[in-house]
């Protein structure tokens, strides 16, 4: 929360947000080590290894391409395969990050209860590990962008790709906020991870991951617009595939919500951190 002088303090502590961030960065070596461990464990006994980071979103895209071209034809303003892949890739970043963050404190309970360091490193390491998969999967996206551009499809690659880091930053703010809340909640209520495993699937189909979110019902449109993931996914498609900047209203709203979720999530996480050792 903010003090009268305008300084942002982490709720429940005497520590400013800047001081806490500095403390987390002191343990960046541990953070990278945990992230690398997560990556190694994920692919340790896999024949394909990190290739799965390419195979999973690609297979998902092919499945939905078949469904929405042969079973239930769907019209999109850009070729459907790249429309879908450009939504699936960032969605999997969000889903993998938050799912990993949910279990991060419980999975590392021996460290949480015996050694002091900022507990943020655990959910953040899950997000970093998911970012590696996101970067690897991005190779396919770049290849598809080149292919569809060369073949004359309705793809416009322009200077707006420079806005990509902004879109990613907004998504990461939202992801970290949700990740902090889930990690904290799962320590006190073990049902959280089970509920979230169901909720994340429903959330996917309530977002514009594999189809445009358009409806003539104003009430339903209002409900859908409250989901910040949809304008974030639309923003990726705008800057990478349509050659235009994101809609300032919807993306601005998503950025605002993401910032609020991050601040609230981090504040609650910090406030409850000293009870983690008792509950983990």
ChimeraX commands (.cxc) that place a marker at each C-alpha (Angstrom):
marker #1 position 0.00,0.00,0.00 radius 0.5
marker #1 position 1.10,3.64,-0.42 radius 0.5
marker #1 position 2.12,5.85,2.51 radius 0.5
marker #1 position 1.32,9.56,2.83 radius 0.5
marker #1 position 4.68,10.30,1.20 radius 0.5
marker #1 position 3.75,8.22,-1.82 radius 0.5
marker #1 position 6.12,5.34,-1.02 radius 0.5
marker #1 position 4.75,1.89,-1.79 radius 0.5
marker #1 position 4.97,-0.48,1.17 radius 0.5
marker #1 position 4.31,-4.21,1.14 radius 0.5
marker #1 position 1.19,-4.78,3.23 radius 0.5
marker #1 position 1.91,-6.15,6.71 radius 0.5
marker #1 position 5.63,-5.25,6.66 radius 0.5
marker #1 position 7.88,-2.20,7.12 radius 0.5
marker #1 position 9.57,-3.02,3.85 radius 0.5
marker #1 position 9.05,-0.94,0.73 radius 0.5
marker #1 position 8.39,-2.66,-2.58 radius 0.5
marker #1 position 11.78,-1.45,-3.85 radius 0.5
marker #1 position 13.55,-2.89,-0.80 radius 0.5
marker #1 position 11.76,-6.19,-1.20 radius 0.5
marker #1 position 12.62,-6.35,-4.89 radius 0.5
marker #1 position 16.26,-5.70,-4.01 radius 0.5
marker #1 position 16.09,-8.56,-1.49 radius 0.5
marker #1 position 14.66,-10.93,-4.10 radius 0.5
marker #1 position 17.38,-9.96,-6.58 radius 0.5
marker #1 position 20.05,-10.81,-4.00 radius 0.5
marker #1 position 18.91,-14.40,-4.39 radius 0.5
marker #1 position 18.82,-14.38,-8.18 radius 0.5
marker #1 position 21.36,-17.23,-8.34 radius 0.5
marker #1 position 19.00,-19.40,-6.32 radius 0.5
marker #1 position 16.10,-18.26,-8.50 radius 0.5
marker #1 position 17.86,-19.35,-11.69 radius 0.5
marker #1 position 18.95,-22.61,-10.07 radius 0.5
marker #1 position 15.36,-23.46,-9.09 radius 0.5
marker #1 position 14.11,-22.58,-12.57 radius 0.5
marker #1 position 16.78,-24.74,-14.21 radius 0.5
marker #1 position 15.92,-27.59,-11.84 radius 0.5
marker #1 position 12.24,-27.32,-12.85 radius 0.5
marker #1 position 13.21,-27.52,-16.52 radius 0.5
marker #1 position 15.49,-30.52,-15.97 radius 0.5
marker #1 position 12.87,-32.40,-13.94 radius 0.5
marker #1 position 10.20,-31.71,-16.55 radius 0.5
marker #1 position 12.19,-33.29,-19.37 radius 0.5
marker #1 position 14.51,-35.63,-17.43 radius 0.5
marker #1 position 13.11,-38.98,-18.60 radius 0.5
marker #1 position 11.68,-37.72,-21.88 radius 0.5
marker #1 position 13.07,-39.03,-25.17 radius 0.5
marker #1 position 12.27,-35.76,-26.95 radius 0.5
marker #1 position 13.34,-33.51,-24.09 radius 0.5
marker #1 position 12.78,-29.82,-24.70 radius 0.5
marker #1 position 11.27,-30.63,-28.12 radius 0.5
marker #1 position 8.02,-31.12,-26.19 radius 0.5
marker #1 position 7.98,-27.34,-25.76 radius 0.5
marker #1 position 7.46,-27.25,-29.54 radius 0.5
marker #1 position 5.30,-30.35,-29.85 radius 0.5
marker #1 position 2.60,-29.50,-27.29 radius 0.5
marker #1 position 1.45,-26.11,-28.68 radius 0.5
marker #1 position 1.91,-27.36,-32.25 radius 0.5
marker #1 position -0.23,-30.45,-31.64 radius 0.5
marker #1 position -2.88,-28.33,-29.92 radius 0.5
marker #1 position -2.93,-25.96,-32.88 radius 0.5
marker #1 position -3.31,-28.84,-35.35 radius 0.5
marker #1 position -6.18,-30.30,-33.34 radius 0.5
marker #1 position -8.14,-27.06,-33.23 radius 0.5
marker #1 position -7.30,-26.34,-36.87 radius 0.5
marker #1 position -8.99,-29.62,-37.80 radius 0.5
marker #1 position -12.01,-28.93,-35.57 radius 0.5
marker #1 position -12.56,-25.37,-36.80 radius 0.5
marker #1 position -11.92,-26.11,-40.47 radius 0.5
marker #1 position -13.59,-29.51,-40.95 radius 0.5
marker #1 position -16.07,-30.00,-38.11 radius 0.5
marker #1 position -17.23,-26.49,-37.18 radius 0.5
marker #1 position -15.90,-24.10,-39.85 radius 0.5
marker #1 position -14.74,-20.83,-38.32 radius 0.5
marker #1 position -13.83,-17.66,-40.20 radius 0.5
marker #1 position -10.97,-15.52,-38.94 radius 0.5
marker #1 position -9.35,-12.44,-40.46 radius 0.5
marker #1 position -5.98,-14.22,-40.60 radius 0.5
marker #1 position -5.16,-17.87,-41.44 radius 0.5
marker #1 position -6.61,-19.97,-38.64 radius 0.5
marker #1 position -3.48,-22.08,-37.86 radius 0.5
marker #1 position -1.39,-19.03,-36.99 radius 0.5
marker #1 position -4.38,-17.34,-35.32 radius 0.5
marker #1 position -4.68,-20.34,-33.01 radius 0.5
marker #1 position -0.96,-20.81,-32.40 radius 0.5
marker #1 position -0.52,-17.13,-31.52 radius 0.5
marker #1 position -3.15,-17.62,-28.80 radius 0.5
marker #1 position -2.09,-21.08,-27.61 radius 0.5
marker #1 position 1.56,-20.15,-27.05 radius 0.5
marker #1 position 1.01,-17.25,-24.59 radius 0.5
marker #1 position -1.90,-19.11,-23.01 radius 0.5
marker #1 position 0.38,-22.06,-22.22 radius 0.5
marker #1 position 2.87,-19.62,-20.73 radius 0.5
marker #1 position 0.14,-18.38,-18.39 radius 0.5
marker #1 position -1.31,-21.82,-17.60 radius 0.5
marker #1 position 2.06,-23.49,-17.03 radius 0.5
marker #1 position 3.35,-20.59,-14.92 radius 0.5
marker #1 position 0.35,-20.38,-12.63 radius 0.5
marker #1 position -0.05,-24.15,-12.28 radius 0.5
marker #1 position 3.63,-24.48,-11.37 radius 0.5
marker #1 position 3.43,-21.54,-8.98 radius 0.5
marker #1 position 0.43,-23.10,-7.22 radius 0.5
marker #1 position 2.49,-26.10,-6.09 radius 0.5
marker #1 position 5.82,-24.29,-5.72 radius 0.5
marker #1 position 5.78,-23.67,-1.97 radius 0.5
marker #1 position 4.40,-27.08,-1.04 radius 0.5
marker #1 position 6.86,-28.84,-3.36 radius 0.5
marker #1 position 9.74,-27.01,-1.65 radius 0.5
marker #1 position 8.46,-27.23,1.92 radius 0.5
marker #1 position 11.83,-28.47,3.23 radius 0.5
marker #1 position 13.47,-25.24,2.06 radius 0.5
marker #1 position 10.56,-23.02,3.12 radius 0.5
marker #1 position 10.61,-24.31,6.70 radius 0.5
marker #1 position 14.37,-24.51,7.32 radius 0.5
marker #1 position 16.17,-21.74,5.44 radius 0.5
marker #1 position 15.40,-18.05,5.11 radius 0.5
marker #1 position 15.22,-16.41,1.73 radius 0.5
marker #1 position 12.43,-14.54,-0.06 radius 0.5
marker #1 position 9.59,-16.99,-0.69 radius 0.5
marker #1 position 8.87,-15.21,-3.98 radius 0.5
marker #1 position 11.70,-17.16,-5.60 radius 0.5
marker #1 position 9.56,-20.31,-5.71 radius 0.5
marker #1 position 6.59,-19.08,-7.80 radius 0.5
marker #1 position 8.94,-16.89,-9.83 radius 0.5
marker #1 position 11.13,-19.89,-10.70 radius 0.5
marker #1 position 8.04,-21.63,-12.14 radius 0.5
marker #1 position 7.34,-18.59,-14.30 radius 0.5
marker #1 position 10.93,-18.45,-15.56 radius 0.5
marker #1 position 10.82,-22.16,-16.45 radius 0.5
marker #1 position 7.59,-21.57,-18.39 radius 0.5
marker #1 position 9.22,-18.61,-20.17 radius 0.5
marker #1 position 11.90,-20.95,-21.51 radius 0.5
marker #1 position 9.19,-23.15,-23.06 radius 0.5
marker #1 position 7.54,-19.99,-24.40 radius 0.5
marker #1 position 10.78,-18.91,-26.08 radius 0.5
marker #1 position 11.33,-22.34,-27.61 radius 0.5
marker #1 position 7.74,-22.48,-28.86 radius 0.5
marker #1 position 8.24,-19.02,-30.34 radius 0.5
marker #1 position 10.53,-20.57,-32.95 radius 0.5
marker #1 position 7.49,-22.19,-34.57 radius 0.5
marker #1 position 5.56,-18.91,-34.43 radius 0.5
marker #1 position 8.35,-17.02,-36.19 radius 0.5
marker #1 position 8.53,-19.74,-38.82 radius 0.5
marker #1 position 4.77,-19.54,-39.39 radius 0.5
marker #1 position 4.92,-15.74,-39.66 radius 0.5
marker #1 position 7.60,-16.01,-42.35 radius 0.5
marker #1 position 5.75,-18.77,-44.20 radius 0.5
marker #1 position 2.39,-17.02,-44.32 radius 0.5
marker #1 position 4.00,-13.68,-45.23 radius 0.5
marker #1 position 5.91,-15.23,-48.14 radius 0.5
marker #1 position 2.85,-17.13,-49.42 radius 0.5
marker #1 position 0.80,-13.93,-49.57 radius 0.5
marker #1 position -1.61,-14.76,-46.75 radius 0.5
marker #1 position -3.33,-11.96,-44.85 radius 0.5
marker #1 position -0.43,-11.46,-42.44 radius 0.5
marker #1 position 1.18,-8.06,-41.87 radius 0.5
marker #1 position 4.55,-8.10,-40.13 radius 0.5
marker #1 position 5.63,-4.54,-39.41 radius 0.5
marker #1 position 7.32,-2.27,-36.88 radius 0.5
marker #1 position 4.55,-3.07,-34.39 radius 0.5
marker #1 position 6.46,-6.23,-33.42 radius 0.5
marker #1 position 8.57,-3.83,-31.31 radius 0.5
marker #1 position 5.52,-3.56,-29.03 radius 0.5
marker #1 position 5.76,-7.28,-28.26 radius 0.5
marker #1 position 7.83,-6.81,-25.04 radius 0.5
marker #1 position 5.13,-4.47,-23.70 radius 0.5
marker #1 position 2.42,-7.08,-24.25 radius 0.5
marker #1 position 4.60,-9.75,-22.65 radius 0.5
marker #1 position 5.33,-7.49,-19.67 radius 0.5
marker #1 position 1.61,-6.93,-19.07 radius 0.5
marker #1 position 0.98,-10.67,-19.25 radius 0.5
marker #1 position 3.82,-11.38,-16.82 radius 0.5
marker #1 position 2.47,-8.84,-14.32 radius 0.5
marker #1 position -0.91,-10.58,-14.36 radius 0.5
marker #1 position 0.73,-14.01,-14.24 radius 0.5
marker #1 position 2.90,-13.12,-11.25 radius 0.5
marker #1 position -0.05,-11.68,-9.35 radius 0.5
marker #1 position -2.17,-14.78,-9.93 radius 0.5
marker #1 position 0.83,-17.02,-9.20 radius 0.5
marker #1 position 1.50,-15.35,-5.84 radius 0.5
marker #1 position -2.15,-15.69,-4.82 radius 0.5
marker #1 position -2.36,-19.35,-5.84 radius 0.5
marker #1 position 0.95,-20.30,-4.20 radius 0.5
marker #1 position -0.13,-18.64,-0.96 radius 0.5
marker #1 position -3.65,-20.08,-1.08 radius 0.5
marker #1 position -2.42,-23.61,-1.71 radius 0.5
marker #1 position -0.33,-23.52,1.47 radius 0.5
marker #1 position -3.40,-22.88,3.60 radius 0.5
marker #1 position -6.01,-24.75,1.55 radius 0.5
marker #1 position -4.81,-27.81,-0.36 radius 0.5
marker #1 position -8.01,-27.83,-2.42 radius 0.5
marker #1 position -6.76,-24.78,-4.30 radius 0.5
marker #1 position -4.64,-26.78,-6.74 radius 0.5
marker #1 position -7.52,-29.14,-7.55 radius 0.5
marker #1 position -10.01,-26.33,-8.07 radius 0.5
marker #1 position -7.53,-24.43,-10.21 radius 0.5
marker #1 position -6.80,-27.46,-12.41 radius 0.5
marker #1 position -10.49,-27.39,-13.37 radius 0.5
marker #1 position -10.75,-23.62,-13.46 radius 0.5
marker #1 position -7.81,-23.14,-15.83 radius 0.5
marker #1 position -9.53,-25.31,-18.45 radius 0.5
marker #1 position -12.77,-23.33,-18.17 radius 0.5
marker #1 position -10.75,-20.11,-18.28 radius 0.5
marker #1 position -9.16,-21.16,-21.56 radius 0.5
marker #1 position -12.53,-21.53,-23.27 radius 0.5
marker #1 position -13.69,-18.22,-21.81 radius 0.5
marker #1 position -10.74,-16.50,-23.51 radius 0.5
marker #1 position -9.84,-15.88,-27.15 radius 0.5
marker #1 position -7.23,-18.65,-27.20 radius 0.5
marker #1 position -8.53,-20.61,-30.19 radius 0.5
marker #1 position -11.45,-18.51,-31.42 radius 0.5
marker #1 position -12.47,-14.84,-31.44 radius 0.5
marker #1 position -14.57,-13.76,-28.46 radius 0.5
marker #1 position -17.47,-12.00,-30.16 radius 0.5
marker #1 position -21.08,-11.90,-29.08 radius 0.5
marker #1 position -24.11,-9.75,-29.84 radius 0.5
marker #1 position -25.32,-9.96,-26.23 radius 0.5
marker #1 position -24.11,-6.77,-24.46 radius 0.5
marker #1 position -24.30,-8.38,-21.02 radius 0.5
marker #1 position -22.19,-11.35,-22.09 radius 0.5
marker #1 position -19.78,-9.02,-23.90 radius 0.5
marker #1 position -19.33,-7.05,-20.66 radius 0.5
marker #1 position -18.61,-10.25,-18.71 radius 0.5
marker #1 position -16.11,-11.42,-21.32 radius 0.5
marker #1 position -14.42,-8.02,-21.37 radius 0.5
marker #1 position -13.60,-8.36,-17.66 radius 0.5
marker #1 position -11.23,-11.22,-18.50 radius 0.5
marker #1 position -7.82,-9.52,-19.06 radius 0.5
marker #1 position -6.40,-12.56,-20.87 radius 0.5
marker #1 position -8.53,-11.94,-23.97 radius 0.5
marker #1 position -7.24,-8.40,-24.74 radius 0.5
marker #1 position -3.71,-9.61,-24.01 radius 0.5
marker #1 position -4.03,-12.44,-26.55 radius 0.5
marker #1 position -5.65,-10.07,-29.04 radius 0.5
marker #1 position -2.74,-7.68,-28.50 radius 0.5
marker #1 position -0.23,-10.39,-29.42 radius 0.5
marker #1 position -2.12,-11.01,-32.68 radius 0.5
marker #1 position -2.37,-7.30,-33.40 radius 0.5
marker #1 position 1.32,-6.48,-33.00 radius 0.5
marker #1 position 2.70,-9.69,-34.52 radius 0.5
marker #1 position 0.20,-10.62,-37.24 radius 0.5
marker #1 position -2.00,-7.63,-38.09 radius 0.5
marker #1 position 0.66,-4.93,-38.13 radius 0.5
marker #1 position -1.21,-2.61,-35.77 radius 0.5
marker #1 position -1.06,-1.51,-32.17 radius 0.5
marker #1 position -3.46,-3.04,-29.63 radius 0.5
marker #1 position -6.80,-1.40,-28.97 radius 0.5
marker #1 position -5.91,1.31,-26.41 radius 0.5
marker #1 position -9.09,0.89,-24.37 radius 0.5
marker #1 position -9.20,-2.91,-24.01 radius 0.5
marker #1 position -5.44,-3.37,-23.71 radius 0.5
marker #1 position -5.16,-0.39,-21.37 radius 0.5
marker #1 position -7.85,-1.96,-19.20 radius 0.5
marker #1 position -5.97,-5.29,-19.22 radius 0.5
marker #1 position -2.75,-3.50,-18.25 radius 0.5
marker #1 position -4.51,-1.74,-15.37 radius 0.5
marker #1 position -6.09,-4.96,-14.11 radius 0.5
marker #1 position -2.75,-6.76,-14.43 radius 0.5
marker #1 position -1.00,-4.10,-12.35 radius 0.5
marker #1 position -3.71,-4.22,-9.67 radius 0.5
marker #1 position -3.61,-8.04,-9.54 radius 0.5
marker #1 position 0.18,-7.96,-9.26 radius 0.5
marker #1 position 0.19,-5.41,-6.42 radius 0.5
marker #1 position -2.61,-7.15,-4.51 radius 0.5
marker #1 position -1.16,-10.62,-5.06 radius 0.5
marker #1 position 2.35,-9.63,-4.03 radius 0.5
marker #1 position 1.10,-7.69,-0.99 radius 0.5
marker #1 position -0.99,-10.60,0.32 radius 0.5
marker #1 position 1.83,-13.04,-0.40 radius 0.5
marker #1 position 4.29,-10.93,1.60 radius 0.5
marker #1 position 1.85,-10.41,4.43 radius 0.5
marker #1 position 1.27,-14.16,4.82 radius 0.5
marker #1 position 4.86,-15.26,4.17 radius 0.5
marker #1 position 5.76,-15.60,7.84 radius 0.5
marker #1 position 3.01,-18.19,8.28 radius 0.5
marker #1 position 4.20,-20.36,5.39 radius 0.5
marker #1 position 6.69,-22.28,7.54 radius 0.5
marker #1 position 3.91,-23.18,10.00 radius 0.5
marker #1 position 1.56,-24.47,7.31 radius 0.5
marker #1 position 3.86,-25.89,4.63 radius 0.5
marker link #1:1,2 radius 0.2
marker link #1:2,3 radius 0.2
marker link #1:3,4 radius 0.2
marker link #1:4,5 radius 0.2
marker link #1:5,6 radius 0.2
marker link #1:6,7 radius 0.2
marker link #1:7,8 radius 0.2
marker link #1:8,9 radius 0.2
marker link #1:9,10 radius 0.2
marker link #1:10,11 radius 0.2
marker link #1:11,12 radius 0.2
marker link #1:12,13 radius 0.2
marker link #1:13,14 radius 0.2
marker link #1:14,15 radius 0.2
marker link #1:15,16 radius 0.2
marker link #1:16,17 radius 0.2
marker link #1:17,18 radius 0.2
marker link #1:18,19 radius 0.2
marker link #1:19,20 radius 0.2
marker link #1:20,21 radius 0.2
marker link #1:21,22 radius 0.2
marker link #1:22,23 radius 0.2
marker link #1:23,24 radius 0.2
marker link #1:24,25 radius 0.2
marker link #1:25,26 radius 0.2
marker link #1:26,27 radius 0.2
marker link #1:27,28 radius 0.2
marker link #1:28,29 radius 0.2
marker link #1:29,30 radius 0.2
marker link #1:30,31 radius 0.2
marker link #1:31,32 radius 0.2
marker link #1:32,33 radius 0.2
marker link #1:33,34 radius 0.2
marker link #1:34,35 radius 0.2
marker link #1:35,36 radius 0.2
marker link #1:36,37 radius 0.2
marker link #1:37,38 radius 0.2
marker link #1:38,39 radius 0.2
marker link #1:39,40 radius 0.2
marker link #1:40,41 radius 0.2
marker link #1:41,42 radius 0.2
marker link #1:42,43 radius 0.2
marker link #1:43,44 radius 0.2
marker link #1:44,45 radius 0.2
marker link #1:45,46 radius 0.2
marker link #1:46,47 radius 0.2
marker link #1:47,48 radius 0.2
marker link #1:48,49 radius 0.2
marker link #1:49,50 radius 0.2
marker link #1:50,51 radius 0.2
marker link #1:51,52 radius 0.2
marker link #1:52,53 radius 0.2
marker link #1:53,54 radius 0.2
marker link #1:54,55 radius 0.2
marker link #1:55,56 radius 0.2
marker link #1:56,57 radius 0.2
marker link #1:57,58 radius 0.2
marker link #1:58,59 radius 0.2
marker link #1:59,60 radius 0.2
marker link #1:60,61 radius 0.2
marker link #1:61,62 radius 0.2
marker link #1:62,63 radius 0.2
marker link #1:63,64 radius 0.2
marker link #1:64,65 radius 0.2
marker link #1:65,66 radius 0.2
marker link #1:66,67 radius 0.2
marker link #1:67,68 radius 0.2
marker link #1:68,69 radius 0.2
marker link #1:69,70 radius 0.2
marker link #1:70,71 radius 0.2
marker link #1:71,72 radius 0.2
marker link #1:72,73 radius 0.2
marker link #1:73,74 radius 0.2
marker link #1:74,75 radius 0.2
marker link #1:75,76 radius 0.2
marker link #1:76,77 radius 0.2
marker link #1:77,78 radius 0.2
marker link #1:78,79 radius 0.2
marker link #1:79,80 radius 0.2
marker link #1:80,81 radius 0.2
marker link #1:81,82 radius 0.2
marker link #1:82,83 radius 0.2
marker link #1:83,84 radius 0.2
marker link #1:84,85 radius 0.2
marker link #1:85,86 radius 0.2
marker link #1:86,87 radius 0.2
marker link #1:87,88 radius 0.2
marker link #1:88,89 radius 0.2
marker link #1:89,90 radius 0.2
marker link #1:90,91 radius 0.2
marker link #1:91,92 radius 0.2
marker link #1:92,93 radius 0.2
marker link #1:93,94 radius 0.2
marker link #1:94,95 radius 0.2
marker link #1:95,96 radius 0.2
marker link #1:96,97 radius 0.2
marker link #1:97,98 radius 0.2
marker link #1:98,99 radius 0.2
marker link #1:99,100 radius 0.2
marker link #1:100,101 radius 0.2
marker link #1:101,102 radius 0.2
marker link #1:102,103 radius 0.2
marker link #1:103,104 radius 0.2
marker link #1:104,105 radius 0.2
marker link #1:105,106 radius 0.2
marker link #1:106,107 radius 0.2
marker link #1:107,108 radius 0.2
marker link #1:108,109 radius 0.2
marker link #1:109,110 radius 0.2
marker link #1:110,111 radius 0.2
marker link #1:111,112 radius 0.2
marker link #1:112,113 radius 0.2
marker link #1:113,114 radius 0.2
marker link #1:114,115 radius 0.2
marker link #1:115,116 radius 0.2
marker link #1:116,117 radius 0.2
marker link #1:117,118 radius 0.2
marker link #1:118,119 radius 0.2
marker link #1:119,120 radius 0.2
marker link #1:120,121 radius 0.2
marker link #1:121,122 radius 0.2
marker link #1:122,123 radius 0.2
marker link #1:123,124 radius 0.2
marker link #1:124,125 radius 0.2
marker link #1:125,126 radius 0.2
marker link #1:126,127 radius 0.2
marker link #1:127,128 radius 0.2
marker link #1:128,129 radius 0.2
marker link #1:129,130 radius 0.2
marker link #1:130,131 radius 0.2
marker link #1:131,132 radius 0.2
marker link #1:132,133 radius 0.2
marker link #1:133,134 radius 0.2
marker link #1:134,135 radius 0.2
marker link #1:135,136 radius 0.2
marker link #1:136,137 radius 0.2
marker link #1:137,138 radius 0.2
marker link #1:138,139 radius 0.2
marker link #1:139,140 radius 0.2
marker link #1:140,141 radius 0.2
marker link #1:141,142 radius 0.2
marker link #1:142,143 radius 0.2
marker link #1:143,144 radius 0.2
marker link #1:144,145 radius 0.2
marker link #1:145,146 radius 0.2
marker link #1:146,147 radius 0.2
marker link #1:147,148 radius 0.2
marker link #1:148,149 radius 0.2
marker link #1:149,150 radius 0.2
marker link #1:150,151 radius 0.2
marker link #1:151,152 radius 0.2
marker link #1:152,153 radius 0.2
marker link #1:153,154 radius 0.2
marker link #1:154,155 radius 0.2
marker link #1:155,156 radius 0.2
marker link #1:156,157 radius 0.2
marker link #1:157,158 radius 0.2
marker link #1:158,159 radius 0.2
marker link #1:159,160 radius 0.2
marker link #1:160,161 radius 0.2
marker link #1:161,162 radius 0.2
marker link #1:162,163 radius 0.2
marker link #1:163,164 radius 0.2
marker link #1:164,165 radius 0.2
marker link #1:165,166 radius 0.2
marker link #1:166,167 radius 0.2
marker link #1:167,168 radius 0.2
marker link #1:168,169 radius 0.2
marker link #1:169,170 radius 0.2
marker link #1:170,171 radius 0.2
marker link #1:171,172 radius 0.2
marker link #1:172,173 radius 0.2
marker link #1:173,174 radius 0.2
marker link #1:174,175 radius 0.2
marker link #1:175,176 radius 0.2
marker link #1:176,177 radius 0.2
marker link #1:177,178 radius 0.2
marker link #1:178,179 radius 0.2
marker link #1:179,180 radius 0.2
marker link #1:180,181 radius 0.2
marker link #1:181,182 radius 0.2
marker link #1:182,183 radius 0.2
marker link #1:183,184 radius 0.2
marker link #1:184,185 radius 0.2
marker link #1:185,186 radius 0.2
marker link #1:186,187 radius 0.2
marker link #1:187,188 radius 0.2
marker link #1:188,189 radius 0.2
marker link #1:189,190 radius 0.2
marker link #1:190,191 radius 0.2
marker link #1:191,192 radius 0.2
marker link #1:192,193 radius 0.2
marker link #1:193,194 radius 0.2
marker link #1:194,195 radius 0.2
marker link #1:195,196 radius 0.2
marker link #1:196,197 radius 0.2
marker link #1:197,198 radius 0.2
marker link #1:198,199 radius 0.2
marker link #1:199,200 radius 0.2
marker link #1:200,201 radius 0.2
marker link #1:201,202 radius 0.2
marker link #1:202,203 radius 0.2
marker link #1:203,204 radius 0.2
marker link #1:204,205 radius 0.2
marker link #1:205,206 radius 0.2
marker link #1:206,207 radius 0.2
marker link #1:207,208 radius 0.2
marker link #1:208,209 radius 0.2
marker link #1:209,210 radius 0.2
marker link #1:210,211 radius 0.2
marker link #1:211,212 radius 0.2
marker link #1:212,213 radius 0.2
marker link #1:213,214 radius 0.2
marker link #1:214,215 radius 0.2
marker link #1:215,216 radius 0.2
marker link #1:216,217 radius 0.2
marker link #1:217,218 radius 0.2
marker link #1:218,219 radius 0.2
marker link #1:219,220 radius 0.2
marker link #1:220,221 radius 0.2
marker link #1:221,222 radius 0.2
marker link #1:222,223 radius 0.2
marker link #1:223,224 radius 0.2
marker link #1:224,225 radius 0.2
marker link #1:225,226 radius 0.2
marker link #1:226,227 radius 0.2
marker link #1:227,228 radius 0.2
marker link #1:228,229 radius 0.2
marker link #1:229,230 radius 0.2
marker link #1:230,231 radius 0.2
marker link #1:231,232 radius 0.2
marker link #1:232,233 radius 0.2
marker link #1:233,234 radius 0.2
marker link #1:234,235 radius 0.2
marker link #1:235,236 radius 0.2
marker link #1:236,237 radius 0.2
marker link #1:237,238 radius 0.2
marker link #1:238,239 radius 0.2
marker link #1:239,240 radius 0.2
marker link #1:240,241 radius 0.2
marker link #1:241,242 radius 0.2
marker link #1:242,243 radius 0.2
marker link #1:243,244 radius 0.2
marker link #1:244,245 radius 0.2
marker link #1:245,246 radius 0.2
marker link #1:246,247 radius 0.2
marker link #1:247,248 radius 0.2
marker link #1:248,249 radius 0.2
marker link #1:249,250 radius 0.2
marker link #1:250,251 radius 0.2
marker link #1:251,252 radius 0.2
marker link #1:252,253 radius 0.2
marker link #1:253,254 radius 0.2
marker link #1:254,255 radius 0.2
marker link #1:255,256 radius 0.2
marker link #1:256,257 radius 0.2
marker link #1:257,258 radius 0.2
marker link #1:258,259 radius 0.2
marker link #1:259,260 radius 0.2
marker link #1:260,261 radius 0.2
marker link #1:261,262 radius 0.2
marker link #1:262,263 radius 0.2
marker link #1:263,264 radius 0.2
marker link #1:264,265 radius 0.2
marker link #1:265,266 radius 0.2
marker link #1:266,267 radius 0.2
marker link #1:267,268 radius 0.2
marker link #1:268,269 radius 0.2
marker link #1:269,270 radius 0.2
marker link #1:270,271 radius 0.2
marker link #1:271,272 radius 0.2
marker link #1:272,273 radius 0.2
marker link #1:273,274 radius 0.2
marker link #1:274,275 radius 0.2
marker link #1:275,276 radius 0.2
marker link #1:276,277 radius 0.2
marker link #1:277,278 radius 0.2
marker link #1:278,279 radius 0.2
marker link #1:279,280 radius 0.2
view
